[in-house]
Amino acid sequence: MVDRFQDHCSSGTRGAFCAGAVAALLPPAVELTDLPMIKENRAARLREAGIETIEDLWKADPGVLGKHPSFINDPGFLNSQLPLLQGFARAHHEKQALVYAADPRIYELREPIIHMDLEFDGPRSEIFLYGMLDHASEEVTSWFDASRAGQKRMLTDFRDLCKDQSPTMVTWGGASSDTVQLRRACDRHGLPSKWVNEVHWFDLQNEVVYTNNPESQRVYLPVRKFKSEKVAQYFGYEKPRLRVKDGYHALKLYRSYRQRPDVQIERDLTEYNAEDIRHTRIILEGLRELMKGQ
């Protein structure tokens, strides 16, 4: 599209205008702070060491960087985080995924494979929506309930499903959110939570896409933010128009629903959650294709 637009541009003022318009169509340049583990403070330290761009970071000599006053007392960054950052910086600079080895686990997941995501009110320890997508059939199952009794029933039904079918539950960041909320919900309803540890969980975010460990990181994706939606879009996902914008908006709507039940709110929350579990299916298939033949 940019090339076709440039065909209509000429020199002089009109050319300058067209150049600006073309620039507006291009994605913004990747900044240091777009990479994981780099907040503004660390970005400032990197700039002090002469690293201004992601290309500078990718090509930086760890030995030289380690001698700079900004990093001489930060061996943890140099030894564990810098190698990861250089991998992601290179992927962004080259605008393509870098695959160093296949992860056999993504091909050996125990069947059935179910993509799962919870919507919850953390402070209240309430799980009000369970979303599940069967990987093989792509069928979506949604459970919603705002009542205490209904939430206890959903929790026990989910526990029984995990015990009876012994599926692989694929999540995005579930190790730090979904499993924590399931344990809290068990405590709230006076149920044992040992079963949560016995589920076959597979967290795509923390176990594959961003492991936080250079030894286990096999693939580097040129994605700015490691949200499931953004990663899924890299693999071709097209986001539909949704009424619910994000998790915070979902929580506000749920609390509104508790005050005044509304079938439209339930429908909107269920639709939002269903898209989240479609993300992980797209990501898993995308990773399998990327790693094929490695």
Rosetta blueprint (number, residue, H / E / L):
1 M L
2 V H
3 D H
4 R H
5 F H
6 Q H
7 D H
8 H L
9 C L
10 S L
11 S L
12 G H
13 T H
14 R H
15 G H
16 A H
17 F H
18 C H
19 A H
20 G H
21 A H
22 V H
23 A H
24 A H
25 L H
26 L L
27 P L
28 P L
29 A L
30 V L
31 E L
32 L H
33 T H
34 D H
35 L L
36 P L
37 M L
38 I L
39 K L
40 E H
41 N H
42 R H
43 A H
44 A H
45 R H
46 L H
47 R H
48 E H
49 A L
50 G L
51 I L
52 E L
53 T L
54 I H
55 E H
56 D H
57 L H
58 W H
59 K H
60 A L
61 D L
62 P H
63 G H
64 V H
65 L H
66 G H
67 K L
68 H L
69 P L
70 S L
71 F L
72 I L
73 N L
74 D L
75 P H
76 G H
77 F H
78 L H
79 N H
80 S H
81 Q H
82 L H
83 P H
84 L H
85 L H
86 Q H
87 G H
88 F H
89 A H
90 R H
91 A H
92 H H
93 H H
94 E H
95 K L
96 Q L
97 A L
98 L E
99 V E
100 Y L
101 A L
102 A L
103 D L
104 P H
105 R H
106 I H
107 Y H
108 E L
109 L L
110 R L
111 E L
112 P L
113 I E
114 I E
115 H E
116 M E
117 D E
118 L E
119 E E
120 F E
121 D E
122 G H
123 P H
124 R H
125 S L
126 E E
127 I E
128 F E
129 L E
130 Y E
131 G E
132 M E
133 L E
134 D E
135 H L
136 A L
137 S L
138 E L
139 E L
140 V E
141 T E
142 S E
143 W E
144 F E
145 D L
146 A L
147 S L
148 R H
149 A H
150 G H
151 Q H
152 K H
153 R H
154 M H
155 L H
156 T H
157 D H
158 F H
159 R H
160 D H
161 L H
162 C H
163 K H
164 D H
165 Q H
166 S L
167 P L
168 T E
169 M E
170 V E
171 T E
172 W L
173 G L
174 G H
175 A H
176 S H
177 S L
178 D H
179 T H
180 V H
181 Q H
182 L H
183 R H
184 R H
185 A H
186 C H
187 D H
188 R H
189 H L
190 G L
191 L L
192 P L
193 S L
194 K H
195 W H
196 V H
197 N H
198 E H
199 V L
200 H E
201 W E
202 F E
203 D E
204 L H
205 Q H
206 N H
207 E H
208 V H
209 V H
210 Y L
211 T L
212 N L
213 N L
214 P L
215 E L
216 S L
217 Q L
218 R L
219 V E
220 Y E
221 L L
222 P L
223 V L
224 R L
225 K L
226 F L
227 K L
228 S H
229 E H
230 K H
231 V H
232 A H
233 Q H
234 Y H
235 F L
236 G L
237 Y L
238 E L
239 K L
240 P L
241 R L
242 L L
243 R L
244 V L
245 K L
246 D L
247 G H
248 Y H
249 H H
250 A H
251 L H
252 K H
253 L H
254 Y H
255 R H
256 S H
257 Y H
258 R H
259 Q H
260 R L
261 P L
262 D L
263 V H
264 Q H
265 I H
266 E H
267 R H
268 D H
269 L H
270 T H
271 E H
272 Y H
273 N H
274 A H
275 E H
276 D H
277 I H
278 R H
279 H H
280 T H
281 R H
282 I H
283 I H
284 L H
285 E H
286 G H
287 L H
288 R H
289 E H
290 L H
291 M H
292 K L
293 G L
294 Q L
